[in-house]
């Protein structure tokens, strides 16, 4: 039993290091976007790792040991990468520029194992439909693409026209499923009289008609009513009085 435990730890450490090396070689594509083939590869790698560590005769012991070991190694790896820049670069690589001044950097595309079609898809996800409109497109270490449009392609904002704006801040929940969140209403500096008045402006007579209501820093109330179909279904589910 002791030998099985010791062997499981040794195999776990070795396979963990091998898995880090292989995923580092595969690159960030596997986590950034998976097609069907990438999905099969990811699932297969996980199954192979599990089969390599777990002993069929002591499945519970080796499985539990491997799970705890991988958790410890993951925490340890994160701690070391936080303290050591060289190790962090070794594990997580660095951001890679894929588009510079409207030109695709083909060498970096090969490093990332990305095709032109995949790059253009990721650019479209960032509302960049033409490569020529992109000043920089950088693949981050987490597999996400950061895109900086060229200055003449950036959307016009109030700051460009020197128009002052007011921040609306975070929306606070005021009503959820017909129930008033009194604590949030008070922290927003409002009361039930104000809430009733605002609801009346939207032809709402009672809070029970409201599925959700939220207010921002400008005292603007957003209201979503309860769907009549859902409300009727809810009423039918109640026992007769």
Secondary structure as UniProt FT lines:
FT   HELIX           2..26
FT   HELIX           29..32
FT   HELIX           36..53
FT   HELIX           56..58
FT   HELIX           59..83
FT   HELIX           85..92
FT   STRAND          96..100
FT   TURN            101..102
FT   STRAND          103..104
FT   HELIX           106..112
FT   HELIX           116..125
FT   TURN            126..127
FT   HELIX           131..133
FT   STRAND          134..139
FT   TURN            141..142
FT   STRAND          145..149
FT   HELIX           151..153
FT   HELIX           158..161
FT   STRAND          172..176
FT   TURN            177..178
FT   STRAND          179..180
FT   HELIX           182..187
FT   TURN            188..189
FT   HELIX           192..201
FT   TURN            202..203
FT   HELIX           207..209
FT   STRAND          210..215
FT   TURN            217..218
FT   STRAND          221..225
FT   HELIX           228..237
//
